[in-house]
């Protein structure tokens, strides 16, 4: 997995409110320590904007957010 794919996955996890899983994914993929991984995720989370319910889902499914990751279960 290259860094661009990792960044896309991390952004999708952040948009879903799953920041801890994003840090874990960065640590597993890169082998970085906890602080460096957390700093990377924090830097990406500052750039991520709020997803509207009618916007395309950030996970890349092609569906609207309200019908995909934003769905209440």
GILIN-V138997 format. One record per backbone hydrogen bond with DSSP energy under -1.0 kcal/mol. NH is the residue of the N-H (numbers start at 1). CO is the residue of the C=O. E is the energy in kcal/mol with one decimal. If there is no record, write none. Layout:
nh-><NH NH>
co-><CO CO>
e-><E E>
//
This chain:
nh-><6 7 8 9 10 11 12 13 14 15 16 17 18 22 23 24 25 26 27 28 29 30 31 37 38 39 40 41 42 43 44 45 46 48 55 57 60 65 66 67 68 70 71>
co-><2 3 4 5 6 7 8 9 10 11 12 14 13 18 19 20 21 22 23 24 25 26 27 33 34 35 36 37 38 39 40 41 42 44 52 63 57 55 53 64 65 65 68>
e-><-2.0 -2.5 -2.2 -2.2 -2.7 -2.5 -2.0 -2.2 -2.5 -2.3 -1.3 -1.7 -2.9 -1.5 -2.1 -2.3 -2.5 -2.1 -2.4 -2.6 -2.3 -2.6 -1.9 -2.2 -2.7 -2.6 -1.9 -2.3 -2.7 -2.2 -1.9 -2.3 -1.3 -1.4 -1.5 -2.8 -1.5 -2.9 -2.0 -1.1 -1.1 -2.5 -1.1>
//
